[in-house]
Amino acid sequence: MQHADVDSEIDPLDLRRAFGRFGTGVTVITTRTFDGTRLGVTANSFNTVSLEPPIVLWSLASKSPNLEHYKSAGRFVVNVLALDQIELSSRFSRPSADKFAGVAYSDGVAGLPVLEGCTASIECVVINNHVVGDHVLFLGRVEKYTYQDMAPLLFCNGKYIEATVISPPAAPASPVSASAVAARAAC
């Protein structure tokens, strides 16, 4: 078992391994620049914040070459990848001249790319962004969403994984008192 505490120096790579134990969904966050260029980046930092009003968040590394584009776009789409979209996750996780080449998408409510075949797509307007450590946190108000009943792509311990439905264990039988047994026997 590995551990670190405030009295020892935290190794960022080792801490990343600890963070990696938390399984997440895989998303591609898309937007458009003012000149119409489509952008997309793979992110597993997506999370819900509020239902009323509907607010979500995601984060992008401060060193990302696309950071200023996402900040100035004012909108983004969270595309929650389906189990069969590993190739899309890989494509949008690395630099490329045109990540959208050959990718099926439609224009969403504000003209942003909404990837086809995703388990969910959530179109948002940015309500705020904050520098937090080595990342910028984006908060977005949901304007439109769609979803399909299909398995999501998941990521844990540096690997893509598949969810399995499990049943919770049966509740233990409630203890029966001796007087209750005697009362039943008397009937």
CNS distance restraints for C-alpha pairs under 8 A (distance, minus, plus):
assign (resid   4 and name CA) (resid   8 and name CA) 6.21 0.50 0.50
assign (resid   4 and name CA) (resid   9 and name CA) 7.45 0.50 0.50
assign (resid   4 and name CA) (resid  10 and name CA) 6.26 0.50 0.50
assign (resid   5 and name CA) (resid   9 and name CA) 7.63 0.50 0.50
assign (resid   5 and name CA) (resid  10 and name CA) 7.34 0.50 0.50
assign (resid   6 and name CA) (resid  10 and name CA) 7.79 0.50 0.50
assign (resid  10 and name CA) (resid  14 and name CA) 7.73 0.50 0.50
assign (resid  10 and name CA) (resid  15 and name CA) 6.96 0.50 0.50
assign (resid  11 and name CA) (resid  15 and name CA) 6.07 0.50 0.50
assign (resid  12 and name CA) (resid  16 and name CA) 6.05 0.50 0.50
assign (resid  13 and name CA) (resid  17 and name CA) 6.53 0.50 0.50
assign (resid  14 and name CA) (resid  18 and name CA) 6.58 0.50 0.50
assign (resid  15 and name CA) (resid  19 and name CA) 6.20 0.50 0.50
assign (resid  16 and name CA) (resid  20 and name CA) 5.98 0.50 0.50
assign (resid  17 and name CA) (resid  21 and name CA) 6.78 0.50 0.50
assign (resid  17 and name CA) (resid 157 and name CA) 7.09 0.50 0.50
assign (resid  18 and name CA) (resid  22 and name CA) 7.86 0.50 0.50
assign (resid  20 and name CA) (resid 156 and name CA) 5.81 0.50 0.50
assign (resid  20 and name CA) (resid 157 and name CA) 4.85 0.50 0.50
assign (resid  20 and name CA) (resid 158 and name CA) 6.57 0.50 0.50
assign (resid  21 and name CA) (resid 156 and name CA) 5.92 0.50 0.50
assign (resid  21 and name CA) (resid 157 and name CA) 5.35 0.50 0.50
assign (resid  22 and name CA) (resid 156 and name CA) 6.29 0.50 0.50
assign (resid  22 and name CA) (resid 157 and name CA) 7.74 0.50 0.50
assign (resid  23 and name CA) (resid 154 and name CA) 6.82 0.50 0.50
assign (resid  23 and name CA) (resid 155 and name CA) 5.59 0.50 0.50
assign (resid  23 and name CA) (resid 156 and name CA) 4.38 0.50 0.50
assign (resid  23 and name CA) (resid 157 and name CA) 7.52 0.50 0.50
assign (resid  24 and name CA) (resid  44 and name CA) 6.17 0.50 0.50
assign (resid  24 and name CA) (resid 154 and name CA) 5.61 0.50 0.50
assign (resid  24 and name CA) (resid 155 and name CA) 5.41 0.50 0.50
assign (resid  24 and name CA) (resid 156 and name CA) 6.59 0.50 0.50
assign (resid  25 and name CA) (resid  44 and name CA) 6.05 0.50 0.50
assign (resid  25 and name CA) (resid  80 and name CA) 7.21 0.50 0.50
assign (resid  25 and name CA) (resid  81 and name CA) 7.68 0.50 0.50
assign (resid  25 and name CA) (resid 152 and name CA) 6.86 0.50 0.50
assign (resid  25 and name CA) (resid 153 and name CA) 5.99 0.50 0.50
assign (resid  25 and name CA) (resid 154 and name CA) 4.47 0.50 0.50
assign (resid  25 and name CA) (resid 155 and name CA) 6.18 0.50 0.50
assign (resid  26 and name CA) (resid  42 and name CA) 7.18 0.50 0.50
assign (resid  26 and name CA) (resid  43 and name CA) 6.26 0.50 0.50
assign (resid  26 and name CA) (resid  44 and name CA) 4.95 0.50 0.50
assign (resid  26 and name CA) (resid  80 and name CA) 6.15 0.50 0.50
assign (resid  26 and name CA) (resid  81 and name CA) 5.78 0.50 0.50
assign (resid  26 and name CA) (resid  89 and name CA) 7.29 0.50 0.50
assign (resid  26 and name CA) (resid 152 and name CA) 7.87 0.50 0.50
assign (resid  26 and name CA) (resid 153 and name CA) 5.87 0.50 0.50
assign (resid  26 and name CA) (resid 154 and name CA) 5.76 0.50 0.50
assign (resid  26 and name CA) (resid 155 and name CA) 6.59 0.50 0.50
assign (resid  27 and name CA) (resid  42 and name CA) 5.69 0.50 0.50
assign (resid  27 and name CA) (resid  43 and name CA) 5.26 0.50 0.50
assign (resid  27 and name CA) (resid  44 and name CA) 5.93 0.50 0.50
assign (resid  27 and name CA) (resid  46 and name CA) 7.27 0.50 0.50
assign (resid  27 and name CA) (resid  78 and name CA) 6.29 0.50 0.50
assign (resid  27 and name CA) (resid  79 and name CA) 5.28 0.50 0.50
assign (resid  27 and name CA) (resid  80 and name CA) 4.49 0.50 0.50
assign (resid  27 and name CA) (resid  81 and name CA) 5.48 0.50 0.50
assign (resid  27 and name CA) (resid  89 and name CA) 7.45 0.50 0.50
assign (resid  28 and name CA) (resid  40 and name CA) 6.17 0.50 0.50
assign (resid  28 and name CA) (resid  41 and name CA) 5.33 0.50 0.50
assign (resid  28 and name CA) (resid  42 and name CA) 4.31 0.50 0.50
assign (resid  28 and name CA) (resid  43 and name CA) 5.89 0.50 0.50
assign (resid  28 and name CA) (resid  78 and name CA) 6.14 0.50 0.50
assign (resid  28 and name CA) (resid  79 and name CA) 5.13 0.50 0.50
assign (resid  28 and name CA) (resid  80 and name CA) 6.73 0.50 0.50
assign (resid  28 and name CA) (resid  81 and name CA) 7.19 0.50 0.50
assign (resid  28 and name CA) (resid  89 and name CA) 6.92 0.50 0.50
assign (resid  28 and name CA) (resid  92 and name CA) 6.92 0.50 0.50
assign (resid  29 and name CA) (resid  40 and name CA) 5.42 0.50 0.50
assign (resid  29 and name CA) (resid  41 and name CA) 5.38 0.50 0.50
assign (resid  29 and name CA) (resid  42 and name CA) 6.34 0.50 0.50
assign (resid  29 and name CA) (resid  43 and name CA) 6.80 0.50 0.50
assign (resid  29 and name CA) (resid  76 and name CA) 6.49 0.50 0.50
assign (resid  29 and name CA) (resid  77 and name CA) 5.51 0.50 0.50
assign (resid  29 and name CA) (resid  78 and name CA) 4.80 0.50 0.50
assign (resid  29 and name CA) (resid  79 and name CA) 6.10 0.50 0.50
assign (resid  30 and name CA) (resid  38 and name CA) 7.27 0.50 0.50
assign (resid  30 and name CA) (resid  39 and name CA) 5.48 0.50 0.50
assign (resid  30 and name CA) (resid  40 and name CA) 4.24 0.50 0.50
assign (resid  30 and name CA) (resid  41 and name CA) 6.68 0.50 0.50
assign (resid  30 and name CA) (resid  76 and name CA) 5.62 0.50 0.50
assign (resid  30 and name CA) (resid  77 and name CA) 5.15 0.50 0.50
assign (resid  30 and name CA) (resid  78 and name CA) 6.77 0.50 0.50
assign (resid  30 and name CA) (resid  79 and name CA) 7.55 0.50 0.50
assign (resid  30 and name CA) (resid 112 and name CA) 6.96 0.50 0.50
assign (resid  30 and name CA) (resid 113 and name CA) 6.16 0.50 0.50
assign (resid  30 and name CA) (resid 114 and name CA) 7.38 0.50 0.50
assign (resid  31 and name CA) (resid  38 and name CA) 6.03 0.50 0.50
assign (resid  31 and name CA) (resid  39 and name CA) 5.32 0.50 0.50
assign (resid  31 and name CA) (resid  40 and name CA) 6.56 0.50 0.50
assign (resid  31 and name CA) (resid  70 and name CA) 6.98 0.50 0.50
assign (resid  31 and name CA) (resid  73 and name CA) 6.91 0.50 0.50
assign (resid  31 and name CA) (resid  75 and name CA) 6.50 0.50 0.50
assign (resid  31 and name CA) (resid  76 and name CA) 4.86 0.50 0.50
assign (resid  31 and name CA) (resid  77 and name CA) 6.44 0.50 0.50
assign (resid  31 and name CA) (resid 112 and name CA) 5.33 0.50 0.50
assign (resid  31 and name CA) (resid 113 and name CA) 6.52 0.50 0.50
assign (resid  32 and name CA) (resid  36 and name CA) 5.43 0.50 0.50
assign (resid  32 and name CA) (resid  37 and name CA) 5.33 0.50 0.50
assign (resid  32 and name CA) (resid  38 and name CA) 4.55 0.50 0.50
assign (resid  32 and name CA) (resid  39 and name CA) 5.79 0.50 0.50
assign (resid  32 and name CA) (resid  69 and name CA) 8.00 0.50 0.50
assign (resid  32 and name CA) (resid  73 and name CA) 6.46 0.50 0.50
assign (resid  32 and name CA) (resid 111 and name CA) 7.92 0.50 0.50
assign (resid  32 and name CA) (resid 112 and name CA) 5.87 0.50 0.50
assign (resid  32 and name CA) (resid 113 and name CA) 7.65 0.50 0.50
assign (resid  33 and name CA) (resid  37 and name CA) 5.22 0.50 0.50
assign (resid  33 and name CA) (resid  38 and name CA) 6.66 0.50 0.50
assign (resid  33 and name CA) (resid  39 and name CA) 7.47 0.50 0.50
assign (resid  33 and name CA) (resid  69 and name CA) 5.95 0.50 0.50
assign (resid  33 and name CA) (resid  70 and name CA) 7.69 0.50 0.50
assign (resid  33 and name CA) (resid  72 and name CA) 7.63 0.50 0.50
assign (resid  33 and name CA) (resid  73 and name CA) 5.67 0.50 0.50
assign (resid  34 and name CA) (resid  73 and name CA) 6.76 0.50 0.50
assign (resid  38 and name CA) (resid 100 and name CA) 7.59 0.50 0.50
assign (resid  38 and name CA) (resid 112 and name CA) 7.65 0.50 0.50
assign (resid  38 and name CA) (resid 113 and name CA) 7.10 0.50 0.50
assign (resid  39 and name CA) (resid  66 and name CA) 7.93 0.50 0.50
assign (resid  39 and name CA) (resid  99 and name CA) 7.78 0.50 0.50
assign (resid  40 and name CA) (resid  92 and name CA) 6.03 0.50 0.50
assign (resid  40 and name CA) (resid  99 and name CA) 7.27 0.50 0.50
assign (resid  41 and name CA) (resid  92 and name CA) 4.92 0.50 0.50
assign (resid  41 and name CA) (resid  93 and name CA) 5.82 0.50 0.50
assign (resid  42 and name CA) (resid  89 and name CA) 5.79 0.50 0.50
assign (resid  42 and name CA) (resid  90 and name CA) 7.71 0.50 0.50
assign (resid  42 and name CA) (resid  92 and name CA) 5.20 0.50 0.50
assign (resid  42 and name CA) (resid  93 and name CA) 4.93 0.50 0.50
assign (resid  43 and name CA) (resid  58 and name CA) 7.62 0.50 0.50
assign (resid  43 and name CA) (resid  59 and name CA) 7.72 0.50 0.50
assign (resid  43 and name CA) (resid  60 and name CA) 7.79 0.50 0.50
assign (resid  43 and name CA) (resid  93 and name CA) 7.94 0.50 0.50
assign (resid  44 and name CA) (resid  58 and name CA) 7.99 0.50 0.50
assign (resid  44 and name CA) (resid 155 and name CA) 7.94 0.50 0.50
assign (resid  45 and name CA) (resid  57 and name CA) 7.85 0.50 0.50
assign (resid  45 and name CA) (resid  58 and name CA) 5.09 0.50 0.50
assign (resid  45 and name CA) (resid  59 and name CA) 5.79 0.50 0.50
assign (resid  46 and name CA) (resid  56 and name CA) 7.34 0.50 0.50
assign (resid  46 and name CA) (resid  57 and name CA) 5.64 0.50 0.50
assign (resid  46 and name CA) (resid  58 and name CA) 4.27 0.50 0.50
assign (resid  46 and name CA) (resid  59 and name CA) 7.20 0.50 0.50
assign (resid  46 and name CA) (resid  78 and name CA) 7.95 0.50 0.50
assign (resid  47 and name CA) (resid  56 and name CA) 5.83 0.50 0.50
assign (resid  47 and name CA) (resid  57 and name CA) 5.39 0.50 0.50
assign (resid  47 and name CA) (resid  58 and name CA) 6.38 0.50 0.50
assign (resid  48 and name CA) (resid  55 and name CA) 6.45 0.50 0.50
assign (resid  48 and name CA) (resid  56 and name CA) 4.38 0.50 0.50
assign (resid  48 and name CA) (resid  57 and name CA) 6.26 0.50 0.50
assign (resid  49 and name CA) (resid  54 and name CA) 7.60 0.50 0.50
assign (resid  49 and name CA) (resid  55 and name CA) 5.34 0.50 0.50
assign (resid  49 and name CA) (resid  56 and name CA) 5.06 0.50 0.50
assign (resid  49 and name CA) (resid  57 and name CA) 6.72 0.50 0.50
assign (resid  50 and name CA) (resid  54 and name CA) 5.22 0.50 0.50
assign (resid  50 and name CA) (resid  55 and name CA) 4.97 0.50 0.50
assign (resid  50 and name CA) (resid  56 and name CA) 6.93 0.50 0.50
assign (resid  51 and name CA) (resid  55 and name CA) 6.56 0.50 0.50
assign (resid  53 and name CA) (resid 141 and name CA) 7.39 0.50 0.50
assign (resid  54 and name CA) (resid 141 and name CA) 5.74 0.50 0.50
assign (resid  54 and name CA) (resid 142 and name CA) 5.46 0.50 0.50
assign (resid  55 and name CA) (resid 139 and name CA) 6.79 0.50 0.50
assign (resid  55 and name CA) (resid 140 and name CA) 5.49 0.50 0.50
assign (resid  55 and name CA) (resid 141 and name CA) 4.52 0.50 0.50
assign (resid  55 and name CA) (resid 142 and name CA) 5.86 0.50 0.50
assign (resid  56 and name CA) (resid 139 and name CA) 5.81 0.50 0.50
assign (resid  56 and name CA) (resid 140 and name CA) 5.36 0.50 0.50
assign (resid  56 and name CA) (resid 141 and name CA) 6.58 0.50 0.50
assign (resid  56 and name CA) (resid 142 and name CA) 7.20 0.50 0.50
assign (resid  57 and name CA) (resid 137 and name CA) 6.84 0.50 0.50
assign (resid  57 and name CA) (resid 138 and name CA) 5.43 0.50 0.50
assign (resid  57 and name CA) (resid 139 and name CA) 4.52 0.50 0.50
assign (resid  57 and name CA) (resid 140 and name CA) 6.14 0.50 0.50
assign (resid  58 and name CA) (resid 137 and name CA) 5.87 0.50 0.50
assign (resid  58 and name CA) (resid 138 and name CA) 5.43 0.50 0.50
assign (resid  58 and name CA) (resid 139 and name CA) 6.93 0.50 0.50
assign (resid  59 and name CA) (resid 135 and name CA) 6.15 0.50 0.50
assign (resid  59 and name CA) (resid 136 and name CA) 5.42 0.50 0.50
assign (resid  59 and name CA) (resid 137 and name CA) 4.33 0.50 0.50
assign (resid  59 and name CA) (resid 138 and name CA) 5.82 0.50 0.50
assign (resid  60 and name CA) (resid  64 and name CA) 6.98 0.50 0.50
assign (resid  60 and name CA) (resid  67 and name CA) 7.00 0.50 0.50
assign (resid  60 and name CA) (resid 135 and name CA) 5.42 0.50 0.50
assign (resid  60 and name CA) (resid 136 and name CA) 5.39 0.50 0.50
assign (resid  60 and name CA) (resid 137 and name CA) 6.69 0.50 0.50
assign (resid  60 and name CA) (resid 138 and name CA) 7.97 0.50 0.50
assign (resid  61 and name CA) (resid  67 and name CA) 7.59 0.50 0.50
assign (resid  61 and name CA) (resid 134 and name CA) 6.12 0.50 0.50
assign (resid  61 and name CA) (resid 135 and name CA) 4.25 0.50 0.50
assign (resid  61 and name CA) (resid 136 and name CA) 6.29 0.50 0.50
assign (resid  62 and name CA) (resid  67 and name CA) 6.65 0.50 0.50
assign (resid  62 and name CA) (resid 131 and name CA) 7.87 0.50 0.50
assign (resid  62 and name CA) (resid 134 and name CA) 5.60 0.50 0.50
assign (resid  62 and name CA) (resid 135 and name CA) 4.74 0.50 0.50
assign (resid  62 and name CA) (resid 136 and name CA) 5.93 0.50 0.50
assign (resid  63 and name CA) (resid  67 and name CA) 7.45 0.50 0.50
assign (resid  63 and name CA) (resid 134 and name CA) 7.91 0.50 0.50
assign (resid  66 and name CA) (resid  70 and name CA) 6.37 0.50 0.50
assign (resid  67 and name CA) (resid  71 and name CA) 6.21 0.50 0.50
assign (resid  68 and name CA) (resid  72 and name CA) 6.05 0.50 0.50
assign (resid  69 and name CA) (resid  73 and name CA) 5.91 0.50 0.50
assign (resid  70 and name CA) (resid  74 and name CA) 7.03 0.50 0.50
assign (resid  70 and name CA) (resid  75 and name CA) 7.69 0.50 0.50
assign (resid  70 and name CA) (resid  76 and name CA) 7.66 0.50 0.50
assign (resid  71 and name CA) (resid 129 and name CA) 7.59 0.50 0.50
assign (resid  74 and name CA) (resid 125 and name CA) 5.98 0.50 0.50
assign (resid  74 and name CA) (resid 126 and name CA) 5.08 0.50 0.50
assign (resid  75 and name CA) (resid 123 and name CA) 7.72 0.50 0.50
assign (resid  75 and name CA) (resid 124 and name CA) 5.63 0.50 0.50
assign (resid  75 and name CA) (resid 125 and name CA) 4.29 0.50 0.50
assign (resid  75 and name CA) (resid 126 and name CA) 5.27 0.50 0.50
assign (resid  75 and name CA) (resid 140 and name CA) 7.65 0.50 0.50
assign (resid  76 and name CA) (resid 112 and name CA) 7.20 0.50 0.50
assign (resid  76 and name CA) (resid 123 and name CA) 6.17 0.50 0.50
assign (resid  76 and name CA) (resid 124 and name CA) 5.40 0.50 0.50
assign (resid  76 and name CA) (resid 125 and name CA) 6.48 0.50 0.50
assign (resid  76 and name CA) (resid 126 and name CA) 7.30 0.50 0.50
assign (resid  76 and name CA) (resid 140 and name CA) 7.86 0.50 0.50
assign (resid  77 and name CA) (resid 112 and name CA) 7.05 0.50 0.50
assign (resid  77 and name CA) (resid 113 and name CA) 7.39 0.50 0.50
assign (resid  77 and name CA) (resid 114 and name CA) 6.70 0.50 0.50
assign (resid  77 and name CA) (resid 121 and name CA) 6.68 0.50 0.50
assign (resid  77 and name CA) (resid 122 and name CA) 5.48 0.50 0.50
assign (resid  77 and name CA) (resid 123 and name CA) 4.39 0.50 0.50
assign (resid  77 and name CA) (resid 124 and name CA) 5.94 0.50 0.50
assign (resid  78 and name CA) (resid 120 and name CA) 7.98 0.50 0.50
assign (resid  78 and name CA) (resid 121 and name CA) 5.56 0.50 0.50
assign (resid  78 and name CA) (resid 122 and name CA) 4.97 0.50 0.50
assign (resid  78 and name CA) (resid 123 and name CA) 6.45 0.50 0.50
assign (resid  78 and name CA) (resid 124 and name CA) 7.88 0.50 0.50
assign (resid  79 and name CA) (resid 114 and name CA) 6.84 0.50 0.50
assign (resid  79 and name CA) (resid 115 and name CA) 6.41 0.50 0.50
assign (resid  79 and name CA) (resid 118 and name CA) 6.29 0.50 0.50
assign (resid  79 and name CA) (resid 119 and name CA) 7.84 0.50 0.50
assign (resid  79 and name CA) (resid 120 and name CA) 6.05 0.50 0.50
assign (resid  79 and name CA) (resid 121 and name CA) 4.50 0.50 0.50
assign (resid  79 and name CA) (resid 122 and name CA) 6.53 0.50 0.50
assign (resid  80 and name CA) (resid 118 and name CA) 5.69 0.50 0.50
assign (resid  80 and name CA) (resid 119 and name CA) 5.68 0.50 0.50
assign (resid  80 and name CA) (resid 120 and name CA) 5.02 0.50 0.50
assign (resid  80 and name CA) (resid 121 and name CA) 6.04 0.50 0.50
assign (resid  80 and name CA) (resid 152 and name CA) 7.24 0.50 0.50
assign (resid  80 and name CA) (resid 153 and name CA) 7.96 0.50 0.50
assign (resid  81 and name CA) (resid  85 and name CA) 5.95 0.50 0.50
assign (resid  81 and name CA) (resid  86 and name CA) 7.97 0.50 0.50
assign (resid  81 and name CA) (resid  89 and name CA) 7.62 0.50 0.50
assign (resid  81 and name CA) (resid 117 and name CA) 7.81 0.50 0.50
assign (resid  81 and name CA) (resid 118 and name CA) 4.83 0.50 0.50
assign (resid  81 and name CA) (resid 119 and name CA) 5.87 0.50 0.50
assign (resid  81 and name CA) (resid 120 and name CA) 7.34 0.50 0.50
assign (resid  81 and name CA) (resid 152 and name CA) 5.96 0.50 0.50
assign (resid  81 and name CA) (resid 153 and name CA) 5.60 0.50 0.50
assign (resid  82 and name CA) (resid 117 and name CA) 7.03 0.50 0.50
assign (resid  82 and name CA) (resid 118 and name CA) 5.13 0.50 0.50
assign (resid  82 and name CA) (resid 119 and name CA) 5.09 0.50 0.50
assign (resid  82 and name CA) (resid 150 and name CA) 6.77 0.50 0.50
assign (resid  82 and name CA) (resid 151 and name CA) 5.78 0.50 0.50
assign (resid  82 and name CA) (resid 152 and name CA) 4.20 0.50 0.50
assign (resid  82 and name CA) (resid 153 and name CA) 4.92 0.50 0.50
assign (resid  83 and name CA) (resid 150 and name CA) 7.93 0.50 0.50
assign (resid  83 and name CA) (resid 151 and name CA) 5.54 0.50 0.50
assign (resid  83 and name CA) (resid 152 and name CA) 4.88 0.50 0.50
assign (resid  83 and name CA) (resid 153 and name CA) 4.05 0.50 0.50
assign (resid  83 and name CA) (resid 154 and name CA) 7.50 0.50 0.50
assign (resid  83 and name CA) (resid 162 and name CA) 7.16 0.50 0.50
assign (resid  84 and name CA) (resid 153 and name CA) 7.28 0.50 0.50
assign (resid  85 and name CA) (resid  89 and name CA) 6.56 0.50 0.50
assign (resid  85 and name CA) (resid 118 and name CA) 7.86 0.50 0.50
assign (resid  85 and name CA) (resid 153 and name CA) 7.15 0.50 0.50
assign (resid  86 and name CA) (resid  90 and name CA) 6.31 0.50 0.50
assign (resid  86 and name CA) (resid 153 and name CA) 7.31 0.50 0.50
assign (resid  86 and name CA) (resid 160 and name CA) 7.85 0.50 0.50
assign (resid  87 and name CA) (resid  91 and name CA) 6.03 0.50 0.50
assign (resid  88 and name CA) (resid  92 and name CA) 6.12 0.50 0.50
assign (resid  89 and name CA) (resid  93 and name CA) 6.15 0.50 0.50
assign (resid  90 and name CA) (resid  94 and name CA) 6.88 0.50 0.50
assign (resid  91 and name CA) (resid  96 and name CA) 7.99 0.50 0.50
assign (resid  91 and name CA) (resid  99 and name CA) 6.46 0.50 0.50
assign (resid  92 and name CA) (resid  99 and name CA) 6.24 0.50 0.50
assign (resid  95 and name CA) (resid  99 and name CA) 7.95 0.50 0.50
assign (resid  99 and name CA) (resid 103 and name CA) 7.91 0.50 0.50
assign (resid 100 and name CA) (resid 104 and name CA) 7.97 0.50 0.50
assign (resid 103 and name CA) (resid 115 and name CA) 7.62 0.50 0.50
assign (resid 104 and name CA) (resid 115 and name CA) 6.21 0.50 0.50
assign (resid 104 and name CA) (resid 116 and name CA) 5.58 0.50 0.50
assign (resid 105 and name CA) (resid 113 and name CA) 5.96 0.50 0.50
assign (resid 105 and name CA) (resid 114 and name CA) 5.31 0.50 0.50
assign (resid 105 and name CA) (resid 115 and name CA) 4.26 0.50 0.50
assign (resid 105 and name CA) (resid 116 and name CA) 5.03 0.50 0.50
assign (resid 106 and name CA) (resid 113 and name CA) 5.72 0.50 0.50
assign (resid 106 and name CA) (resid 114 and name CA) 5.32 0.50 0.50
assign (resid 106 and name CA) (resid 115 and name CA) 6.62 0.50 0.50
assign (resid 106 and name CA) (resid 116 and name CA) 7.16 0.50 0.50
assign (resid 107 and name CA) (resid 111 and name CA) 4.68 0.50 0.50
assign (resid 107 and name CA) (resid 112 and name CA) 5.26 0.50 0.50
assign (resid 107 and name CA) (resid 113 and name CA) 4.87 0.50 0.50
assign (resid 107 and name CA) (resid 114 and name CA) 5.93 0.50 0.50
assign (resid 108 and name CA) (resid 112 and name CA) 5.20 0.50 0.50
assign (resid 108 and name CA) (resid 113 and name CA) 6.10 0.50 0.50
assign (resid 108 and name CA) (resid 114 and name CA) 5.78 0.50 0.50
assign (resid 108 and name CA) (resid 123 and name CA) 7.41 0.50 0.50
assign (resid 109 and name CA) (resid 123 and name CA) 7.54 0.50 0.50
assign (resid 109 and name CA) (resid 144 and name CA) 7.52 0.50 0.50
assign (resid 114 and name CA) (resid 121 and name CA) 6.78 0.50 0.50
assign (resid 115 and name CA) (resid 121 and name CA) 7.72 0.50 0.50
assign (resid 118 and name CA) (resid 147 and name CA) 7.72 0.50 0.50
assign (resid 118 and name CA) (resid 148 and name CA) 7.65 0.50 0.50
assign (resid 119 and name CA) (resid 147 and name CA) 5.48 0.50 0.50
assign (resid 119 and name CA) (resid 148 and name CA) 5.11 0.50 0.50
assign (resid 119 and name CA) (resid 149 and name CA) 6.83 0.50 0.50
assign (resid 119 and name CA) (resid 150 and name CA) 5.78 0.50 0.50
assign (resid 119 and name CA) (resid 151 and name CA) 7.04 0.50 0.50
assign (resid 119 and name CA) (resid 152 and name CA) 6.14 0.50 0.50
assign (resid 120 and name CA) (resid 145 and name CA) 7.21 0.50 0.50
assign (resid 120 and name CA) (resid 146 and name CA) 5.51 0.50 0.50
assign (resid 120 and name CA) (resid 147 and name CA) 4.01 0.50 0.50
assign (resid 120 and name CA) (resid 148 and name CA) 6.31 0.50 0.50
assign (resid 121 and name CA) (resid 145 and name CA) 5.52 0.50 0.50
assign (resid 121 and name CA) (resid 146 and name CA) 5.40 0.50 0.50
assign (resid 121 and name CA) (resid 147 and name CA) 6.45 0.50 0.50
assign (resid 122 and name CA) (resid 142 and name CA) 6.58 0.50 0.50
assign (resid 122 and name CA) (resid 143 and name CA) 7.69 0.50 0.50
assign (resid 122 and name CA) (resid 144 and name CA) 6.03 0.50 0.50
assign (resid 122 and name CA) (resid 145 and name CA) 4.37 0.50 0.50
assign (resid 122 and name CA) (resid 146 and name CA) 6.70 0.50 0.50
assign (resid 123 and name CA) (resid 142 and name CA) 5.83 0.50 0.50
assign (resid 123 and name CA) (resid 143 and name CA) 5.65 0.50 0.50
assign (resid 123 and name CA) (resid 144 and name CA) 5.17 0.50 0.50
assign (resid 123 and name CA) (resid 145 and name CA) 6.03 0.50 0.50
assign (resid 124 and name CA) (resid 140 and name CA) 5.24 0.50 0.50
assign (resid 124 and name CA) (resid 141 and name CA) 5.21 0.50 0.50
assign (resid 124 and name CA) (resid 142 and name CA) 4.44 0.50 0.50
assign (resid 124 and name CA) (resid 143 and name CA) 5.36 0.50 0.50
assign (resid 124 and name CA) (resid 144 and name CA) 7.19 0.50 0.50
assign (resid 125 and name CA) (resid 140 and name CA) 5.22 0.50 0.50
assign (resid 125 and name CA) (resid 141 and name CA) 5.38 0.50 0.50
assign (resid 125 and name CA) (resid 142 and name CA) 6.73 0.50 0.50
assign (resid 125 and name CA) (resid 143 and name CA) 7.00 0.50 0.50
assign (resid 126 and name CA) (resid 138 and name CA) 6.81 0.50 0.50
assign (resid 126 and name CA) (resid 139 and name CA) 5.81 0.50 0.50
assign (resid 126 and name CA) (resid 140 and name CA) 4.27 0.50 0.50
assign (resid 126 and name CA) (resid 141 and name CA) 6.44 0.50 0.50
assign (resid 127 and name CA) (resid 138 and name CA) 7.92 0.50 0.50
assign (resid 127 and name CA) (resid 139 and name CA) 5.72 0.50 0.50
assign (resid 127 and name CA) (resid 140 and name CA) 5.31 0.50 0.50
assign (resid 127 and name CA) (resid 141 and name CA) 6.42 0.50 0.50
assign (resid 128 and name CA) (resid 138 and name CA) 6.15 0.50 0.50
assign (resid 128 and name CA) (resid 139 and name CA) 5.29 0.50 0.50
assign (resid 128 and name CA) (resid 140 and name CA) 7.12 0.50 0.50
assign (resid 129 and name CA) (resid 136 and name CA) 6.50 0.50 0.50
assign (resid 129 and name CA) (resid 137 and name CA) 5.34 0.50 0.50
assign (resid 129 and name CA) (resid 138 and name CA) 4.46 0.50 0.50
assign (resid 129 and name CA) (resid 139 and name CA) 6.00 0.50 0.50
assign (resid 130 and name CA) (resid 136 and name CA) 5.45 0.50 0.50
assign (resid 130 and name CA) (resid 137 and name CA) 5.14 0.50 0.50
assign (resid 130 and name CA) (resid 138 and name CA) 6.78 0.50 0.50
assign (resid 131 and name CA) (resid 135 and name CA) 5.98 0.50 0.50
assign (resid 131 and name CA) (resid 136 and name CA) 4.38 0.50 0.50
assign (resid 131 and name CA) (resid 137 and name CA) 6.26 0.50 0.50
assign (resid 132 and name CA) (resid 136 and name CA) 5.79 0.50 0.50
assign (resid 132 and name CA) (resid 137 and name CA) 6.61 0.50 0.50
assign (resid 151 and name CA) (resid 162 and name CA) 7.97 0.50 0.50
assign (resid 151 and name CA) (resid 163 and name CA) 7.57 0.50 0.50
assign (resid 152 and name CA) (resid 162 and name CA) 7.70 0.50 0.50
assign (resid 152 and name CA) (resid 163 and name CA) 7.78 0.50 0.50
assign (resid 153 and name CA) (resid 160 and name CA) 7.03 0.50 0.50
assign (resid 153 and name CA) (resid 161 and name CA) 6.92 0.50 0.50
assign (resid 153 and name CA) (resid 162 and name CA) 6.59 0.50 0.50
assign (resid 154 and name CA) (resid 160 and name CA) 5.62 0.50 0.50
assign (resid 154 and name CA) (resid 161 and name CA) 5.14 0.50 0.50
assign (resid 154 and name CA) (resid 162 and name CA) 6.10 0.50 0.50
assign (resid 154 and name CA) (resid 163 and name CA) 7.29 0.50 0.50
assign (resid 155 and name CA) (resid 159 and name CA) 5.52 0.50 0.50
assign (resid 155 and name CA) (resid 160 and name CA) 4.43 0.50 0.50
assign (resid 155 and name CA) (resid 161 and name CA) 5.57 0.50 0.50
assign (resid 156 and name CA) (resid 160 and name CA) 6.45 0.50 0.50
assign (resid 156 and name CA) (resid 161 and name CA) 6.70 0.50 0.50
assign (resid 176 and name CA) (resid 180 and name CA) 6.48 0.50 0.50
assign (resid 176 and name CA) (resid 181 and name CA) 7.02 0.50 0.50
assign (resid 177 and name CA) (resid 181 and name CA) 6.53 0.50 0.50
assign (resid 178 and name CA) (resid 182 and name CA) 6.19 0.50 0.50
assign (resid 179 and name CA) (resid 183 and name CA) 6.03 0.50 0.50
assign (resid 180 and name CA) (resid 184 and name CA) 6.18 0.50 0.50
assign (resid 181 and name CA) (resid 185 and name CA) 6.14 0.50 0.50
assign (resid 182 and name CA) (resid 186 and name CA) 6.20 0.50 0.50
assign (resid 183 and name CA) (resid 187 and name CA) 6.75 0.50 0.50
